[in-house]
Amino acid sequence: METYSIENEFIKAVFIAYGAILHQLWVKDKNGNSTNVIMGLAEPEDYLNDEWARGAVIGRFAGRLVNPIKVGQQTVQIENNRGLMLHSGSSGWHLKTWTPKPHKNKQKITFEYHCPDGTSGFPGSIDARVTYSIHESVLLIQYQGIPSKTTPINMTNHAYFNLNPNNNIGNHKLTIDADDFLELQSNLVPTGKKIEVTGTPLDFRKEKFISETRLDDYFVVNQNQTSVASLYSPETGIEMKTYTDQPGVVVFTPPHFEAICFETQKFSNSPNIPSFPSTLIEANEEYSHSSRFEFSLKIEA
């Protein structure tokens, strides 16, 4: 399975076409050593059997949907397991091989995928595009999609990070610029209610160690120009700040490997909750969203 890379003097990113996966991301630590901060799999072929969608683009709809969904005035039956769909089920774009479109400047690569009409029950085909680019110590991800019919679209990337791959994620410091998180049912579907982080273990507005906290939560980020989340490893000195134009981020620490995921996206189950930001994109209009990961060195006194 072929790999594709983009690089400059600060950063190198490696991809595969299956899932448009971010396979590796190399940055410099405080000692000048290159560190791969992506907790991916050893070989590209290993992703074919990965249940955790490591490094992959998620679409057409990231997160959870309860069957049926509302599309305008229509009720649409979607593929589901006991009434629930996760990451678009069998038609999820993390399971598809995208077409790579390298750019001449070697610091940008685009992956394209045509999603047929009716897959997993969703209306409309979608011409999707994801562009990864680097500038100095920044990795930018730009998502685009044009549907043939009005349909919900909610894309993200499922990369798992560890800024010190030889240690556990609890030794990282985390900041999340969010006053609220979404209340979840036992199946992790939002109820539609927001809860203040104050007085809860999910209050990361001030930097603190992750420690034993395990996360699988949607944070409603504050709408300002600062990063929505910041991750820092005192051992390597690497700090990663996440920026996005989306209303929130799912922060997820998997149960059986040491990593953390920042899934910038709109709310889960939004087609069924009118108070949530709409994810419906009209026929022949463009879905667009961008997120970026900015790396730097921070040495504590």
ROTI-283380 format. One record per residue: residue in three letters; x, y negated, z of N, C-alpha, C, CB in turn. Coordinates in steps of 0.05 Angstrom, whole numbers, plus 32768, in hexadecimal, padded with zeros to 4 digits. Each point is the difference from the previous one (the first is absolute). Glycine has a CB too. Layout:
BEGIN
ALAXYZXYZXYZXYZ/...
This chain:
BEGIN
MET8011801880007FEF7FE8800080127FE780007FDB80198019/GLU80217FD67FD480127FE97FFC7FFB7FEB8015800180097FCF/THR80147FE980397FFE7FE9801280077FE67FF1800C801E8028/TYR7FEA7FCC7FE380047FE67FF480097FED80177FDD80087FDB/SER80367FE7801F800A7FEE801580027FE47FF7801980268014/ILE7FE47FC87FFF80057FE37FFC80137FF880177FD37FF77FE9/GLU803F7FF6801280137FF98015800C7FE57FFB800980308008/ASN80017FC4800E80117FE87FFE8015800380167FDA7FE27FEE/GLU80338009801A8016800380137FF68005801C801B7FE27FE4/PHE7FCB801980217FF58003801B7FF0801A80057FFF7FCF8002/ILE7FF5803B7FE97FEB801480037FFF80127FE87FE57FE0801D/LYS801480397FE77FFC80137FEA7FE780118006803280027FF7/ALA7FBC7FFF7FF67FE7800F8002800080167FEB7FE77FD88013/VAL801080407FF57FFF80177FEE7FE3800A80008030800D800A/PHE7FC67FFA7FDE7FE480077FFC7FFE801A7FF07FF37FD08002/ILE7FF5803C7FFF7FF980167FED7FE57FF97FF5801B80238019/ALA7FDF7FE87FCF7FE77FF97FF37FE8800D800D80197FFB7FD6/TYR7FEB801C80367FEA800E800E7FF77FEE80188011802F7FF2/GLY7FD67FC8800D7FF67FEF8016800C7FE47FFF7FFA8028801A/ALA80167FD17FD2800F7FE77FFF800F7FFC801B7FDE7FEC7FE0/ILE802E802A8029800B8002801B80197FF080047FEC802D8003/LEU80157FC4801380197FF4800A800E801580107FEC7FD18002/HIS8029803A7FF2800E8018800A80167FF880157FF680187FD4/GLN80187FD3802580167FF7801280017FE27FFF801A802B7FFA/LEU7FF07FC9801C80047FE3800180197FFB80117FCE7FF57FFA/TRP804880037FF980197FFD800D80067FE28006801180297FE9/VAL7FF47FD1803180077FE580088019800280127FD07FF07FFD/LYS803D7FF980098018800080107FF97FFD801E801A7FEC7FD9/ASP7FF4802380387FFD7FFD801C80147FEC800B7FEE802F8004/LYS80137FCD801680127FEB800C801D80067FFC7FDD7FF78021/ASN802A80227FD9801C80087FFB800780007FE27FFE801B802A/GLY7FEF7FDD7FC680057FFF7FE37FFB801B7FF280207FDC8009/ASN7FD6803780067FFB801A7FF47FE480017FF3801E80158022/SER7FE07FF87FC77FE680037FF27FEF8015800F80157FF37FD4/THR7FD3800680327FED8011800F7FE780037FF080137FF2802C/ASN7FE480277FD07FE680057FF37FEB7FFE80158015801E7FDD/VAL7FDA7FCE80217FEC7FFA80157FE5800E7FFA80177FD48009/ILE7FE8803B7FE27FE7800F7FF98002801D800A7FF97FE37FD7/MET7FF3802580397FFF801C80097FF180107FEB80027FF28031/GLY800B80147FB97FF4800F7FEB8008801D80017FFF7FD77FE4/LEU8001803680058008801C7FFE801A80037FF27FD0800E8000/ALA803D80098004801C80037FF6800180007FE2800A801A8028/GLU7FE57FF47FCB800080027FE37FE67FF67FF3801F80278004/PRO7FE27FCD7FE57FE87FF67FF37FEA80167FFD801C7FDF7FE8/GLU7FEC803980127FEC80167FFD7FF18006801A801D80137FDC/ASP7FEF7FE6803B7FF3800680197FE67FF18004802C80088013/TYR7FD17FE17FDF7FE87FF080037FE7800D7FF4801D7FD78000/LEU7FE7803C7FEE7FE9800D7FF37FEF800F8014801B80047FD7/ASN7FF0800380407FF1800F80157FFE7FF0801A800F802B7FEB/ASP7FF57FBB801380007FEF80187FE37FF88008802E7FEF7FF4/GLU7FCA801780247FE57FFA80097FFE7FE3800B7FF88031800A/TRP801F7FC27FF980007FE6800D80047FE87FED801280178027/ALA7FED7FEF7FBF80027FEB7FEB80177FED80057FCF80027FFB/ARG80488009800D80177FF08007800A7FEF7FE9800D80238021/GLY7FF47FC37FE3800A7FED7FEC7FEE7FFA7FE9802B8010800E/ALA7FBE7FFC7FF17FEF7FFF7FE87FED7FE87FFF800380317FFE/VAL7FF57FC87FEA7FEB7FEC7FFC7FE5800E8005801C7FE67FDE/ILE7FD3800D80327FE6800B80067FEA7FF07FF18010800F802E/GLY7FDE7FFF7FC47FEB7FF47FF17FED80167FF7801D7FD97FF1/ARG7FCC802280037FF77FE57FFC7FF77FF3801A7FF3800C7FD3/PHE8008800480427FF77FF480198010800C80177FD27FF87FED/ALA803F7FF8801F800E800880187FEE80008018802B7FEE7FEC/GLY7FDA802580267FF0800180197FE980137FFD800D7FD2800A/ARG7FE0802B80087FEA801380037FE67FF47FF5801680148028/LEU7FDA7FFD7FCB7FE67FF87FF57FEC8016800980147FE77FD8/VAL7FD5800F80317FEA801280077FED80037FE880037FF38031/ASN7FF780267FC87FEE80057FE97FE37FFD800A802280207FEB/PRO7FCD7FD3800480067FF37FE6800A7FE380067FDD801C7FE8/ILE802B7FD7800280097FE480027FED7FEE7FF18030800F8006/LYS7FD07FD880017FF17FEC7FF280117FF27FEB7FE27FF98029/VAL801580067FBE800D7FF17FEB7FEB7FED7FF5802180267FF5/GLY7FE07FC180147FEB7FEE7FFA7FE6800A800C80177FF37FD5/GLN7FD58010801A7FE5800A80097FFE801E7FFD7FEC7FD47FF4/GLN8029803980037FFF801D7FFB800C8010801780027FF77FCF/THR7FF380208036800B80138012800F80167FF07FDB7FF78023/VAL803F800C7FE3801180127FF1800A80178011800D7FD97FE2/GLN7FEF803F8015800A8018800D801D80047FF97FD280158000/ILE803F7FEE8014801C80047FFB8009801B800C80087FCE8000/GLU800E803C7FF5800C8018800B80067FFC801D8014800B7FD3/ASN7FE6800A803D80047FFD801D8005801A800E7FE47FD77FFE/ASN8027802880198003801780117FF17FFA801A802E800D7FEC/ARG7FBB800180177FEF7FFB80177FF87FE38002801680268019/GLY7FE47FCF7FD07FF67FE47FFF80157FEB7FFE7FDA80108019/LEU803F7FF77FE780167FED8001801480047FEA7FFA7FFD8031/MET800F7FED7FC3801580007FEC80187FF0800B7FDF80047FDA/LEU80398008802380197FF2800880117FFC7FE87FFE8014802E/HIS800B7FD37FCE80137FF97FEA7FF8800A7FE5802480018022/SER7FC27FFE7FD87FF480077FE67FFF801D7FF9800F7FD47FF2/GLY7FF6803D80227FFC801D7FFB8012800B7FEB7FD27FFB800F/SER802380187FE18010800E7FEC80097FEE7FE97FE8802A800C/SER800B7FC07FF080087FED7FEB80137FEA800A7FD5800A7FEA/GLY80357FF9802F80117FEC800B80197FFC7FEF7FF0800B802D/TRP80187FDC7FD080167FFA7FEE801B8009800B7FE67FD97FF0/HIS801B802D80298019800B800C8005801D7FF57FFA7FE48029/LEU7FF280287FCA8002801B7FF6800580007FE17FE280108025/LYS80207FD97FD080027FFD7FE3801C7FF77FF77FCF7FF57FFE/THR803880137FE980197FF87FF57FFC7FE67FF0801180307FFE/TRP7FFD7FBB80097FFE7FE67FF480147FFE7FE97FF07FEB802B/THR800C80027FC380127FFB7FEA80137FE980087FDE800F7FDE/PRO803C7FF7802480137FEB800880067FED7FE9801480208021/LYS7FEF7FC77FE680077FEB7FEC80177FEF800B7FD07FFF7FEE/PRO8049800B800F80177FF1800B80027FE47FF28018802C800A/HIS7FF47FC1800580057FE67FF5801E7FFD7FFA7FD87FED8019/LYS802E80017FD5801B7FFC7FF780137FF680167FEE7FF77FD3/ASN80077FFA804080127FF480148008801280177FEB7FD57FF5/LYS800B8044800B8008801580137FF87FF9801D8026800B7FE3/GLN7FCA7FE080217FF67FF8801A7FE28002800280287FE38006/LYS7FCC802A7FE77FE380027FFF7FF880197FF17FFB7FCE8002/ILE7FF0804080087FF580177FF17FE280008004802B801A8006/THR7FC77FED7FE57FE3800280007FF7801C7FFB7FFC7FD07FF0/PHE7FF08039801E7FF3801A7FFB7FE37FFC7FF9802080168021/GLU7FD77FF87FCA7FE47FFD7FF67FF1801A8002800F7FDB7FE2/TYR7FD7802380237FF0801880017FE37FF97FF7801C80148026/HIS7FD97FFD7FC97FE47FFD7FF77FEF8015800F800F7FF07FD2/CYS7FDF8005803E7FEE801180107FE680037FF280167FF1802B/PRO7FE180277FCE7FE880037FF07FE67FF9800F801780247FE8/ASP7FD57FD680097FE57FFA800B7FF58018800E7FF87FDF7FDB/GLY7FFC801D803C7FF28015800E8011801280127FE27FFF7FDB/THR80387FFC80278011801180117FF77FFD801D80267FFC7FDF/SER7FD7801B802E7FF78001801C7FE57FF1800480308002800F/GLY7FC17FF97FDB7FE67FF3800280017FE27FFC7FF38024801E/PHE80247FD07FE180027FE37FFE7FF87FF77FE380247FFF8023/PRO7FCE7FEB7FDB7FF97FF67FE680177FF27FF37FD17FFB800E/GLY803280087FD880137FF07FF0801C800C7FFF7FE67FDA800C/SER802780237FDD801C80067FFE80107FE8800A7FF8801F7FD8/ILE80217FE5802E80117FEA8009801B80027FF37FE87FFE802D/ASP80227FEC7FC8801B7FFF7FF780107FF280167FF37FFD7FCF/ALA801D8014803F800E7FF68018801E7FFC7FFA7FDF8019801D/ARG802C7FD47FF2801C7FFA7FFC800C7FF8801B7FF87FF17FD0/VAL801F801A8036800F7FF88018801C7FF87FF87FE58020801D/THR80247FC97FEC801B7FF67FF9800F7FFC801A7FEF7FEA7FD6/TYR80288024802B80137FFC801680177FEE7FF67FF4802E8014/SER80137FBE7FFC80177FEF7FF8800F7FF980197FE77FEE7FD8/ILE8033800B802480107FF88016800C7FE47FFA800B8030800B/HIS7FF87FC1800A800D7FE67FFF800F7FFC801A7FDC7FEC7FE1/GLU803F8012801C8011800080187FF88017801280057FCE7FFE/SER7FF2802E801B7FFA801680127FE280048003802A7FF78019/VAL7FC780057FD27FE3800280017FF780157FEB7FFB7FD0800F/LEU7FF380427FF97FF280127FEE7FE37FF67FFE801E8027800C/LEU7FDA7FD27FDB7FE57FF67FFB7FF180167FF180107FD07FFE/ILE7FD78035800B7FEE80127FF27FE87FF17FF680108027801D/GLN7FEA7FDA7FC97FE97FF37FF47FEE80157FF4801B7FD67FF7/TYR7FCC802980117FEC80137FF87FEB7FF27FEE8006801B802A/GLN7FF37FF37FC07FEC7FF57FED7FEF80177FF6801F7FDA7FF2/GLY7FC8801F80087FEE80147FF57FE87FF37FF2800E80208024/ILE7FEB7FEA7FC57FE97FF57FF17FEC80177FFB801D7FDC7FEA/PRO7FCB802380227FED80157FFD7FED7FFB7FE8800280088031/SER7FF3800E7FC47FED7FFE7FEA7FE47FFB800A801D801E7FE5/LYS7FDE7FE980357FE67FFB800D80067FF5801C7FE980257FE5/THR80037FCE802680027FF6801B8005801880137FE27FD87FF6/THR80348026801A80088016801180117FF580177FFF80207FD9/PRO80027FEE803D80117FF78016801E80087FFB7FD980058020/ILE80397FE97FE5801C80057FFE800E7FF580197FFE7FFD7FCD/ASN80148013803E800E7FF98018801B801080007FD57FF6801A/MET80407FFD7FDD801A800E7FFC80137FF980167FF97FFF7FCF/THR801A8014803580167FFB8013801780127FFA7FDF7FF28024/ASN8036800C7FEC801780127FFE8003800F801B80177FE27FDD/HIS7FF180378021800180118018801C800780087FD380137FF3/ALA80407FDA800B801B8005800880038001801E80107FEA7FD7/TYR7FFF8029803380068003801C801C7FF580067FE180288004/PHE80217FC6800F801A7FF38006800B8009801A7FF17FD97FE6/ASN802A8028801B800F80028019801A7FF27FFB7FEA802D800D/LEU801B7FBD800280177FEF7FFB8019800C800C7FE27FD97FFF/ASN801B803D80108017800F800A7FF8801E7FFE800F7FDB8020/PRO7FF580317FC87FF6801A7FFB800A801680137FFD7FF27FD1/ASN80188008803E800B801480137FF37FFF801B802B7FFE7FE7/ASN7FC17FF1801D7FF47FFC801A7FE180007FFD80297FE78011/ASN7FC9801980057FE380017FFF7FF47FE47FFD8000802A801B/ILE7FE87FD67FDB7FF37FE67FFA7FFA7FF080197FED80157FD7/GLY80107FF9803F7FFB7FF2801980157FED80097FE68027800D/ASN80337FDC7FE880167FEE800780007FE67FEF801A8028800E/HIS7FD27FD67FE17FFD7FE77FF07FEE7FEC800F8006801B7FD5/LYS80007FCC80267FEE7FEA800A7FED7FF87FEA80247FF08020/LEU7FC3800B7FE87FEB7FFB7FEC7FF17FE680087FFB80317FF7/THR7FFF7FBF7FF57FEE7FE980037FEA80027FEB80267FE38013/ILE7FC180187FF57FEA80007FEC7FF07FE680067FFE80337FFD/ASP80007FBC7FEE7FF27FE780047FE280037FFC80297FE87FEF/ALA7FCB802480257FE380067FFE7FF37FFD801B800880207FDA/ASP7FE37FD080277FF07FFD80197FEB8015800380087FCF7FFD/ASP7FF2803F7FED7FEA80148001800880197FF17FDF7FDB8003/PHE8014803B8004800280197FF17FE3800B7FFC802F800A8012/LEU7FCE80087FDC7FE6800B7FFA7FF98017801380057FF37FD0/GLU7FE3800C803B7FF6801680107FFB80187FEE7FEB7FE08022/LEU801E80377FE67FFD80187FF07FEF8015800D802D7FF77FEC/GLN7FC4801880047FF2801880098014801680047FD57FF27FE9/SER802280258021801280178005800D800A7FE67FE4800C8027/ASN800E7FF07FC2800B80087FE680117FEA7FF37FD9801E7FFA/LEU802E7FCE801580117FE97FF87FF37FEE7FEB8027801D800A/VAL7FBF7FE57FF37FF17FED7FEF7FF87FE880117FEF80267FE3/PRO80157FC180137FF97FE8800F7FE27FFF800680267FE97FEB/THR7FD3800D802C7FE47FFB80087FF67FE67FF48007801A802A/GLY800B7FD47FCE7FF87FE67FF780067FEA80157FDD80157FE4/LYS802C7FF4803380057FEE8016801E7FFB80037FD780108018/LYS80317FD77FEF801B7FF9800580047FFE801F80047FE77FD3/ILE80138022803680077FFF801C80197FF080047FEA802D8008/GLU80167FC2800D80187FF0800680168012800A7FE37FD8800A/VAL803680227FEE80168011800980087FFA801D801080017FD1/THR7FE77FE8803980087FF8801B7FF9801580157FF97FD07FF3/GLY801B8038801D7FFB801380158000801D7FF67FE77FDD8017/THR802080287FD08000801B7FF5801D80087FF97FD07FFB7FEF/PRO8035801F800D801A80087FF680077FF67FE47FFC8028801D/LEU7FF07FCE7FD580047FF77FE480077FE37FFF7FDF80227FF1/ASP80277FD1802580097FE48000801E7FFF7FFA7FDB7FF38021/PHE802B80087FC6801C7FFE7FF880067FE37FF7800180317FF3/ARG7FF07FBC801680057FE47FF8801B7FF680097FCF7FF88001/LYS803A80138015801C7FFA80098010801A7FFC7FF07FDD8022/GLU802880207FD5801180177FFA80038012801880187FE57FDD/LYS7FE58035801E8004801480158008801A7FF37FDF7FE9801F/PHE802D80287FF28007801B7FF67FE780107FFB802C7FFF8019/ILE7FD580117FD17FE980127FFA7FFD8015801680067FF87FCF/SER80118012803B8001801480167FEF80187FF880077FDB8022/GLU7FE7802C7FF17FEF80187FFB7FE67FFA7FF2801480138029/THR7FE77FD37FD17FE77FF97FF27FFF800D7FE47FFE7FD5801A/ARG7FEC80387FE07FFD800B7FE67FE87FF27FF38013802D800D/LEU7FF07FCB7FDA7FED7FEE7FF37FF4800D7FE7801A7FD98011/ASP7FCC80237FEB7FF280057FE77FE97FEC8000800E80327FFD/ASP7FF97FB580017FEC7FEB800580027FEA7FEB8002800A8031/TYR7FE67FE97FCA7FFF7FEA7FED80007FE680107FE6801C7FDF/PHE802E7FD4801B80037FE6800D7FF67FEA7FED80288011801B/VAL7FC77FDE7FEF7FF67FE97FF180137FE980047FCF800F8004/VAL80427FEC7FE880177FEE80047FF67FE38000801F80217FEB/ASN7FEF7FCE80237FFB7FE4800180087FF47FE580067FFE8033/GLN7FE97FF07FC380057FF57FE680127FE780017FD380127FF1/ASN80467FF3800F80147FEA7FFF801780097FEE7FF37FF0802F/GLN802280007FD2801680057FED80168012800C7FF57FD47FEA/THR80078035802E80158011800D7FFD801D7FF780027FE18027/SER8011802F7FE07FFE801C7FFA7FE9800D800F803280027FF7/VAL7FC180127FFE7FEB800E800D800B801480147FE27FFA7FD8/ALA8036800F8023800D80138013801E7FFE7FFD7FD8801F7FFD/SER80367FE68019801D8000800180098019800F80027FCD7FFD/LEU801280417FF7800B8018800C801E7FFC80037FDC801D7FEC/TYR802F7FEA802B801C7FFA8006800D8018800E7FF67FCF8003/SER802280397FF3800F8015800D80197FF3800D7FEF80237FDF/PRO80127FDD803C80187FF5800D8019800F7FFA7FE37FF18024/GLU801B80297FD6801880107FFB800D7FF97FE57FEC8025801B/THR80047FD67FD0800C7FF97FE680007FE27FFB7FF0802C7FEF/GLY80007FC580207FFE7FE37FFC7FEE7FF97FE9802D7FFC8011/ILE7FC780187FE27FEE7FFA7FE97FE57FF78009801980227FE5/GLU7FDD7FC980107FE57FF680047FF180007FE6800F7FE48027/MET7FD880267FD97FEF80007FE87FE77FF180078013802C7FF0/LYS7FE77FC080007FE77FF180027FEE80067FE980187FDB8019/THR7FCE80297FED7FEC80077FEC7FEE7FE87FFB80028031800D/TYR7FFA7FC87FDA7FEF7FEA7FF87FEB800B7FED80257FDD8006/THR7FC380187FFA7FEB80097FED7FEB7FEA7FFD80088030800D/ASP7FE97FD27FDD7FE97FEF7FFB7FE6800F800880197FE77FDB/GLN7FE9803080317FE9801080087FF77FF8801C800F80267FE2/PRO7FD87FE080257FF67FF7801B800A801080177FD87FF17FE9/GLY803680268012800980108016801380157FF87FD67FF78016/VAL803280197FFE801380157FFB7FFA8018801380237FDE7FF2/VAL7FDE803A80027FFF80188010801D800680097FD680127FE7/VAL802E7FF08033801A8008800A7FFE801C800B800C7FD0800C/PHE800480427FE97FFE801C8005801B800C80077FD980037FE1/THR8028800B80368017801080087FF8801D7FFF80137FDB801D/PRO7FF880347FD07FF8801C7FFD80078011801880057FFB7FCF/PRO7FEC801B80358004801080198019801180007FCF7FFF8004/HIS803C80087FE5801580148000801A7FF77FF37FDC80218000/PHE80277FC67FF8801A7FF67FF880027FE38008800380217FD9/GLU80167FD6802B80057FE6800C80007FEA7FEB801B80168024/ALA7FCE7FDC7FDA7FFD7FEB7FEB7FE87FEF80078016801E7FDD/ILE7FE87FCD80147FE97FEE80027FF97FF67FE4800D7FF2802F/CYS7FD9800C7FCC7FF57FF87FE67FF07FE680037FFE80307FF2/PHE80067FBE7FFC7FF17FE67FFF7FF080007FE680247FE7801C/GLU7FC280207FE67FEF80027FE97FF07FE67FFD7FFD80338005/THR800D7FBA7FED7FF27FE77FFB7FE980047FED802B7FE68008/GLN7FBD801380017FE880067FF07FE87FF3800C8014802C7FF3/LYS7FD57FD77FFF7FE77FF7800B7FF5801680137FF67FE37FD7/PHE7FF2801880347FF6801280157FF6801A7FF57FF47FD8801B/SER8010803E7FF57FF380197FF97FE27FFE8000802780188014/ASN7FCC7FF87FDB7FE380027FFF7FF27FE67FFA800380268020/SER800C7FC77FD47FF47FE57FFC7FE880007FED802D7FEE8007/PRO7FD080257FE67FE87FFF7FEF7FE680058010801C80107FDB/ASN7FE77FFC803D7FE8800780107FFD7FED80188005802F7FF2/ILE800C7FBD80117FFE7FED801680007FE47FF5801880208020/PRO7FD07FD37FDD7FFE7FE77FF380107FE9800C7FD3800E7FF3/SER80337FF4802780107FEA800D801E80017FF97FDE80018025/PHE802B80157FD0801C80037FF880067FF27FE68002802C8019/PRO80177FCB7FE380077FF47FE67FFA80147FE980247FE48016/SER7FD080127FD57FF880117FEA8019800C7FF17FD67FE57FFB/THR802780347FFD8014800D7FF07FF780057FE4801280158029/LEU7FD67FE17FD07FF580057FE5800D7FED7FEC7FD4800E8015/ILE80357FFF7FD5800B7FF17FEA7FEE80037FE8802F80068011/GLU7FC87FE47FE37FEE80017FEA800D800C7FE77FE87FD88013/ALA800880337FDB800A800B7FE780117FEC7FF17FD8801D7FFD/ASN80407FEC7FFB80137FF17FEF800C7FE8800F7FE6800E7FD9/GLU80167FF18041800E7FEC80108019800D800D7FD57FE68009/GLU803D800A80018019800C800A80018001801E80177FEF7FD8/TYR7FF08028803280078003801C801E7FF980027FDD80248009/SER802A7FCC800B801C7FF8800480067FFE801E80007FE87FD3/HIS80178022803580097FFD801B801E800480017FD480118012/SER80387FE18000801D8002800380088002801D80067FE67FD5/SER801080298030800C8002801A801E80007FFD7FD780198012/ARG80377FDF8002801D80007FFE800C8008801B7FFF7FDD7FDC/PHE801880308022801080088018801A7FF17FFF7FE9802E8002/GLU801D7FC2801280177FEF80008014800A80167FE47FD87FF0/PHE8034802D80088014800B801380157FEB80077FF9802E7FEC/SER80107FD4802D80157FEF800A800E800D80177FE77FD77FF1/LEU802F801D8019800E800A80177FFA7FEE8018802480157FE3/LYS7FD57FF680337FFB7FF180188010800D80177FD17FF27FF0/ILE80427FFF801A8011800A80167FF87FF3801A802680087FDF/GLU7FD1800880337FF77FF5801A80187FF980117FD5801A7FFD/ALA80287FD2801480157FF880128003801480167FF77FCF7FF6/
